[in-house]
Amino acid sequence: MMIPKLTCTQLVVLVLFAFVGQVRSEELEESSFSKSLVPGSYVIPAEEGNWNWGMAPIYDDDGKLHVFNSIIPLNGSWVKNSKIAHYTADKPEGPYTFVEDTFASDEASYHNPQIKKVGDTYVLVFLLNRFNENGSKQEVGLATAKSLSGPWTESPLNPVIPASGVLKGANIVHASNPTFVAAPDGKYRIYYKSMTDKYSRKEAIREISLAISDRIEGPYVNYEKNPVISYADEKLDIEDPYAFYYNGMYYMIVEDRRGVADMLAGKTPQGRPGGLRPGLIYQSKDGIDWGRPKIGYQTNEIYFGDPLARSERPSILWKDGKPECLFLACHDDKPSAGYFLRITDWNGEDK
């Protein structure tokens, strides 16, 4: 068979074509979860002088919607002055009624809650800053209640995941932004944002780690091969995990903080830390090996046509065992805690 001779220009074009085709083939796929999302609205405006942030939504047994979120005074900081507040509404659009400050203290900052129900027990996990005791190192706290109206009881083991010494030899120097999962094996899992400073003492890199317990209140033991998701070798980080078990699979939605999607597509990640890009969703059979993510959600710019802002803190509102809405914090110039998106006809990714 005759093989045609190619000029140098033709060879270059063929190589470039092959390279571009390869890069395009590595573009992250948009998940069916992301495709199911329909814009809702911005909700829970802050009172004057305060900043509302993030939402952990859940229905009670009577169908009333409850949301727990962070409130920070504008003249303070979330590190020292955040509290967890409780709101109710009849539907995701609101209007929302303030109920109470669920966790507020002069000795600690309570921030970034997530909520689940296990049997007849509500489980609230949160970032805990005991700044008078540990110099503002972030830790993981947990509380339980039989009613969303309380009373709430903090675990006697709080912080259930401490700020330092989390896992000897793993270079983890931080524990925050937890998400709770009742695993099908009867154990309880807390996935959380950890940080490693093995590459730089000045700029630790955000990862996702896991701790497991036989009891809701703990003690929690870290998975010996933490972290379970990390791009530290690429100097990229992710945070704000929301994990859940659904239709036989584990899922985790995270904020793509520095352009992991770009890196996985063979592109140069863009700067600007924070959720200024689409989020990611992972799928796993065992909740340990997470593999390659897909696009999990888009940005406020795409959903609402607003100036691009940081969409963070994903959290799902469940109804009758199915995901109804995705709530996201939004760091823009609106006074709201963020916005929600409706989830339409999603039963899990292709297995």
ROFIBA-26652 format. One record per residue (C-alpha): x, y, z; residue in three letters; residue number from 1. Coordinates in steps of 0.2 Angstrom, whole numbers, plus 5000, padded with zeros to 4 digits. Layout:
N
east; north; up; code; pos
X; Y; Z; ala; NUM
...
This chain:
351
east; north; up; code; pos
5000; 5000; 5000; met; 1
5007; 5017; 4995; met; 2
5009; 5029; 5010; ile; 3
5007; 5047; 5004; pro; 4
5022; 5059; 5009; lys; 5
5017; 5073; 5020; leu; 6
5024; 5091; 5020; thr; 7
5030; 5098; 5037; cys; 8
5015; 5109; 5037; thr; 9
5003; 5095; 5035; gln; 10
5012; 5085; 5049; leu; 11
5010; 5100; 5061; val; 12
4992; 5101; 5057; val; 13
4989; 5083; 5060; leu; 14
4998; 5083; 5076; val; 15
4988; 5099; 5082; leu; 16
4972; 5091; 5076; phe; 17
4976; 5075; 5086; ala; 18
4981; 5085; 5101; phe; 19
4965; 5096; 5101; val; 20
4954; 5081; 5098; gly; 21
4963; 5073; 5113; gln; 22
4960; 5088; 5124; val; 23
4942; 5089; 5119; arg; 24
4939; 5071; 5123; ser; 25
4945; 5074; 5141; glu; 26
4933; 5089; 5144; glu; 27
4923; 5085; 5159; leu; 28
4906; 5078; 5155; glu; 29
4891; 5088; 5162; glu; 30
4882; 5076; 5174; ser; 31
4864; 5072; 5173; ser; 32
4862; 5080; 5190; phe; 33
4868; 5096; 5183; ser; 34
4857; 5095; 5168; lys; 35
4842; 5092; 5179; ser; 36
4844; 5109; 5188; leu; 37
4832; 5123; 5185; val; 38
4834; 5140; 5193; pro; 39
4824; 5144; 5208; gly; 40
4827; 5161; 5217; ser; 41
4838; 5169; 5230; tyr; 42
4832; 5167; 5247; val; 43
4834; 5172; 5266; ile; 44
4839; 5190; 5265; pro; 45
4850; 5196; 5280; ala; 46
4844; 5209; 5292; glu; 47
4853; 5226; 5291; glu; 48
4871; 5225; 5299; gly; 49
4872; 5206; 5296; asn; 50
4878; 5194; 5282; trp; 51
4869; 5178; 5279; asn; 52
4878; 5163; 5272; trp; 53
4874; 5146; 5266; gly; 54
4859; 5135; 5269; met; 55
4856; 5118; 5276; ala; 56
4838; 5113; 5272; pro; 57
4827; 5099; 5278; ile; 58
4808; 5095; 5279; tyr; 59
4800; 5090; 5296; asp; 60
4788; 5076; 5297; asp; 61
4773; 5088; 5294; asp; 62
4781; 5095; 5278; gly; 63
4787; 5111; 5285; lys; 64
4804; 5117; 5278; leu; 65
4818; 5121; 5290; his; 66
4834; 5130; 5286; val; 67
4850; 5132; 5296; phe; 68
4862; 5144; 5291; asn; 69
4877; 5156; 5296; ser; 70
4874; 5174; 5302; ile; 71
4889; 5185; 5303; ile; 72
4889; 5203; 5309; pro; 73
4896; 5215; 5295; leu; 74
4907; 5223; 5308; asn; 75
4914; 5206; 5314; gly; 76
4921; 5190; 5305; ser; 77
4915; 5172; 5303; trp; 78
4931; 5166; 5311; val; 79
4925; 5173; 5328; lys; 80
4907; 5180; 5327; asn; 81
4897; 5167; 5316; ser; 82
4882; 5159; 5323; lys; 83
4870; 5146; 5317; ile; 84
4852; 5152; 5315; ala; 85
4836; 5143; 5311; his; 86
4822; 5148; 5299; tyr; 87
4806; 5140; 5293; thr; 88
4796; 5142; 5277; ala; 89
4781; 5133; 5268; asp; 90
4791; 5131; 5252; lys; 91
4809; 5134; 5245; pro; 92
4804; 5151; 5238; glu; 93
4799; 5157; 5255; gly; 94
4795; 5168; 5263; pro; 95
4806; 5163; 5278; tyr; 96
4803; 5166; 5296; thr; 97
4817; 5168; 5308; phe; 98
4815; 5156; 5323; val; 99
4830; 5157; 5334; glu; 100
4849; 5157; 5336; asp; 101
4852; 5138; 5337; thr; 102
4871; 5140; 5341; phe; 103
4879; 5156; 5347; ala; 104
4893; 5159; 5359; ser; 105
4905; 5172; 5365; asp; 106
4918; 5158; 5367; glu; 107
4916; 5149; 5350; ala; 108
4911; 5153; 5332; ser; 109
4898; 5141; 5324; tyr; 110
4898; 5141; 5305; his; 111
4894; 5131; 5289; asn; 112
4880; 5119; 5296; pro; 113
4874; 5103; 5286; gln; 114
4860; 5093; 5292; ile; 115
4853; 5075; 5290; lys; 116
4840; 5064; 5298; lys; 117
4844; 5046; 5305; val; 118
4829; 5037; 5311; gly; 119
4821; 5049; 5323; asp; 120
4836; 5059; 5326; thr; 121
4842; 5075; 5317; tyr; 122
4860; 5077; 5315; val; 123
4868; 5094; 5313; leu; 124
4887; 5095; 5309; val; 125
4896; 5111; 5308; phe; 126
4913; 5121; 5308; leu; 127
4918; 5125; 5326; leu; 128
4931; 5138; 5330; asn; 129
4935; 5138; 5349; arg; 130
4946; 5153; 5347; phe; 131
4949; 5156; 5365; asn; 132
4956; 5138; 5366; glu; 133
4966; 5134; 5350; asn; 134
4970; 5150; 5341; gly; 135
4956; 5150; 5329; ser; 136
4960; 5133; 5322; lys; 137
4945; 5126; 5313; gln; 138
4937; 5109; 5319; glu; 139
4921; 5099; 5317; val; 140
4907; 5099; 5329; gly; 141
4891; 5089; 5330; leu; 142
4874; 5090; 5338; ala; 143
4858; 5080; 5339; thr; 144
4840; 5083; 5342; ala; 145
4823; 5073; 5341; lys; 146
4815; 5089; 5335; ser; 147
4821; 5103; 5323; leu; 148
4814; 5115; 5336; ser; 149
4827; 5107; 5348; gly; 150
4833; 5105; 5361; pro; 151
4850; 5102; 5353; trp; 152
4863; 5092; 5362; thr; 153
4881; 5094; 5357; glu; 154
4891; 5078; 5357; ser; 155
4901; 5076; 5373; pro; 156
4916; 5072; 5361; leu; 157
4916; 5089; 5353; asn; 158
4926; 5093; 5343; pro; 159
4923; 5076; 5335; val; 160
4937; 5080; 5323; ile; 161
4950; 5091; 5330; pro; 162
4960; 5104; 5322; ala; 163
4977; 5097; 5323; ser; 164
4984; 5080; 5325; gly; 165
4970; 5073; 5314; val; 166
4980; 5060; 5306; leu; 167
4998; 5057; 5311; lys; 168
5009; 5057; 5296; gly; 169
4996; 5064; 5284; ala; 170
5001; 5082; 5286; asn; 171
4983; 5087; 5289; ile; 172
4982; 5104; 5299; val; 173
4964; 5108; 5298; his; 174
4946; 5100; 5299; ala; 175
4931; 5110; 5294; ser; 176
4915; 5111; 5283; asn; 177
4909; 5093; 5287; pro; 178
4895; 5083; 5279; thr; 179
4887; 5068; 5287; phe; 180
4882; 5052; 5279; val; 181
4873; 5037; 5287; ala; 182
4882; 5023; 5278; ala; 183
4872; 5007; 5272; pro; 184
4884; 4996; 5283; asp; 185
4877; 5004; 5299; gly; 186
4892; 5016; 5302; lys; 187
4892; 5035; 5301; tyr; 188
4903; 5045; 5290; arg; 189
4909; 5063; 5291; ile; 190
4918; 5069; 5275; tyr; 191
4926; 5086; 5279; tyr; 192
4938; 5098; 5271; lys; 193
4956; 5095; 5277; ser; 194
4971; 5104; 5273; met; 195
4989; 5099; 5270; thr; 196
5004; 5110; 5271; asp; 197
5017; 5097; 5264; lys; 198
5020; 5108; 5249; tyr; 199
5020; 5125; 5258; ser; 200
5019; 5131; 5275; arg; 201
5012; 5147; 5269; lys; 202
4998; 5141; 5258; glu; 203
4990; 5124; 5264; ala; 204
4980; 5115; 5250; ile; 205
4962; 5110; 5253; arg; 206
4957; 5092; 5251; glu; 207
4943; 5080; 5257; ile; 208
4945; 5068; 5271; ser; 209
4934; 5055; 5280; leu; 210
4931; 5050; 5298; ala; 211
4920; 5035; 5303; ile; 212
4911; 5030; 5319; ser; 213
4900; 5016; 5325; asp; 214
4889; 5029; 5334; arg; 215
4882; 5046; 5329; ile; 216
4890; 5056; 5343; glu; 217
4907; 5047; 5340; gly; 218
4921; 5044; 5343; pro; 219
4926; 5047; 5325; tyr; 220
4941; 5038; 5318; val; 221
4950; 5045; 5303; asn; 222
4952; 5034; 5287; tyr; 223
4970; 5028; 5287; glu; 224
4973; 5032; 5269; lys; 225
4966; 5050; 5270; asn; 226
4963; 5061; 5260; pro; 227
4950; 5052; 5249; val; 228
4950; 5066; 5236; ile; 229
4965; 5077; 5233; ser; 230
4974; 5087; 5220; tyr; 231
4988; 5093; 5231; ala; 232
5001; 5086; 5219; asp; 233
4994; 5098; 5205; glu; 234
4994; 5112; 5218; lys; 235
4975; 5114; 5216; leu; 236
4961; 5112; 5230; asp; 237
4943; 5109; 5232; ile; 238
4931; 5111; 5247; glu; 239
4913; 5112; 5253; asp; 240
4909; 5094; 5251; pro; 241
4891; 5088; 5252; tyr; 242
4890; 5069; 5252; ala; 243
4875; 5057; 5251; phe; 244
4870; 5039; 5248; tyr; 245
4857; 5037; 5235; tyr; 246
4851; 5022; 5224; asn; 247
4865; 5011; 5229; gly; 248
4879; 5024; 5226; met; 249
4889; 5037; 5236; tyr; 250
4889; 5054; 5229; tyr; 251
4899; 5070; 5233; met; 252
4896; 5088; 5227; ile; 253
4911; 5100; 5229; val; 254
4916; 5117; 5225; glu; 255
4929; 5118; 5212; asp; 256
4940; 5131; 5220; arg; 257
4954; 5133; 5208; arg; 258
4950; 5125; 5192; gly; 259
4952; 5106; 5194; val; 260
4940; 5104; 5179; ala; 261
4952; 5114; 5168; asp; 262
4967; 5104; 5174; met; 263
4957; 5087; 5170; leu; 264
4953; 5094; 5153; ala; 265
4971; 5097; 5149; gly; 266
4969; 5116; 5151; lys; 267
4979; 5129; 5162; thr; 268
4968; 5132; 5177; pro; 269
4963; 5150; 5179; gln; 270
4967; 5160; 5195; gly; 271
4955; 5168; 5207; arg; 272
4952; 5156; 5222; pro; 273
4934; 5153; 5227; gly; 274
4918; 5146; 5218; gly; 275
4919; 5157; 5203; leu; 276
4917; 5141; 5192; arg; 277
4905; 5126; 5190; pro; 278
4905; 5114; 5204; gly; 279
4910; 5095; 5203; leu; 280
4900; 5079; 5207; ile; 281
4909; 5063; 5211; tyr; 282
4901; 5045; 5211; gln; 283
4908; 5030; 5221; ser; 284
4903; 5012; 5225; lys; 285
4911; 5013; 5242; asp; 286
4913; 5031; 5246; gly; 287
4932; 5029; 5246; ile; 288
4937; 5028; 5228; asp; 289
4929; 5043; 5219; trp; 290
4937; 5043; 5202; gly; 291
4935; 5056; 5189; arg; 292
4921; 5069; 5193; pro; 293
4908; 5077; 5181; lys; 294
4902; 5095; 5181; ile; 295
4890; 5095; 5196; gly; 296
4882; 5113; 5195; tyr; 297
4884; 5129; 5185; gln; 298
4887; 5147; 5191; thr; 299
4875; 5161; 5196; asn; 300
4879; 5170; 5180; glu; 301
4872; 5155; 5170; ile; 302
4857; 5152; 5180; tyr; 303
4851; 5170; 5184; phe; 304
4861; 5181; 5172; gly; 305
4869; 5190; 5186; asp; 306
4888; 5196; 5188; pro; 307
4898; 5180; 5191; leu; 308
4900; 5177; 5210; ala; 309
4906; 5163; 5221; arg; 310
4893; 5149; 5222; ser; 311
4898; 5138; 5236; glu; 312
4891; 5127; 5250; arg; 313
4881; 5114; 5240; pro; 314
4867; 5106; 5250; ser; 315
4852; 5096; 5245; ile; 316
4834; 5097; 5251; leu; 317
4826; 5080; 5251; trp; 318
4808; 5076; 5250; lys; 319
4801; 5058; 5252; asp; 320
4818; 5051; 5249; gly; 321
4821; 5060; 5233; lys; 322
4832; 5076; 5230; pro; 323
4820; 5091; 5227; glu; 324
4832; 5106; 5227; cys; 325
4850; 5111; 5228; leu; 326
4854; 5126; 5239; phe; 327
4870; 5136; 5236; leu; 328
4878; 5150; 5245; ala; 329
4882; 5165; 5234; cys; 330
4895; 5178; 5238; his; 331
4888; 5193; 5228; asp; 332
4881; 5210; 5232; asp; 333
4864; 5203; 5237; lys; 334
4859; 5202; 5255; pro; 335
4853; 5184; 5253; ser; 336
4860; 5168; 5260; ala; 337
4861; 5162; 5243; gly; 338
4849; 5153; 5230; tyr; 339
4841; 5137; 5226; phe; 340
4839; 5126; 5211; leu; 341
4826; 5114; 5208; arg; 342
4831; 5096; 5204; ile; 343
4820; 5088; 5190; thr; 344
4818; 5069; 5188; asp; 345
4836; 5064; 5194; trp; 346
4838; 5046; 5200; asn; 347
4857; 5045; 5200; gly; 348
4871; 5045; 5187; glu; 349
4874; 5031; 5175; asp; 350
4882; 5017; 5185; lys; 351
